[in-house]
Amino acid sequence: MTISNDVGIYEDLGLTNNQTTDTSNGDLGQEDFLALMTAQLQNQDPFEPMESGDFLSDMAAFGTNDGIAKLQESFADLATSLYSNQALEASAMVGKKALVAGDSAHFDGTNVVEGGVELASSVTDLTITITGIGGHIIKQMDMGIQPSGVTNFSWDGTDSDGNPMPEGTYNIVAEATVNGSNTAQVTLVEGLVESVTLGSGGAAPTFNIKGIGEATFDDIKQIRT
C-alpha cells in the first residue's frame, strides 16, 4: 500500500509526523494504519481509484505482520517462562544424588560406591568389573540375567578377598554377551549434585557433581534422594 506523503492528510487526521512515529520502534500502530488508509481512500484520485483487490491485499498484509509480531512476543514470553521453570528445577536438584554416564568412580574409603549399567536390550550374563591402576582387577560382580534399561549395582570398596581398598579413583567396566560377542555396556556412576550453574542467554544449566565434574540434564539418567 502506498501512503501519500501529503502533510494535509496527517493534519486532517489530527496527526503530525512526530505523532505517527512516536513509538518504541518507529512503526505505525494498527490505529494509525487504519486512519491513514481511510485518509488515502478519502483523498484518492477519483479517476484512478484504488482497486478492491489492492485494498484487501494491504489489509491482509498488515494483519499478517501484526499477527507475526504478536506471535513473536508470545514465543519470547514462553521462552522466558520455560527458562525460569528449568532454572527452578535445576536448583531443586542441589543436594541430591545423580546417576550419570561415566566409567570411573571415586571411593572415599568409607561409603559404598553406587552405579548402574544402561542396557539397550536384555542380557543373560552381565558382569561388572572394578579395576585399579593399570587395569588391575579389584573385584568382579556377576549380575546374571538383566532386562533392558538401567541395572543398578553397589561396590562396598573391598577386593575379591574382602580386603578394604584405599581411597581413590577406580574404573568400572560392564560387559555382556550380545549376538554371540562379548560387548562393553554403558556404565553409570552416582554423585552428589553440589551446585548448579545457570547458562546465559537461555543456555541449559550445568550441574557440578562431586567426583564426576560437570553434567547437563541430558547426561543425568536418574535422580536419587
Protein Blocks (a to p, Z undefined) as FASTA:
>chain_A
ZZdfbfklmmmnopafklmmmcfkopacfklmmmmmmmmmmmpcfklccdfklmmmmmmm
mmmmmmmmmmmmmmmmmmmmmmmmmmmmmmmmgopacddddfbdcdehlaccddddddfb
dcfbdccddddehhiafbdcdebjadedjdddddehiafkopacdeddddddddddeehi
acddddddddddfbdcddeehiacddddehibpcdfklpmbdcZZ
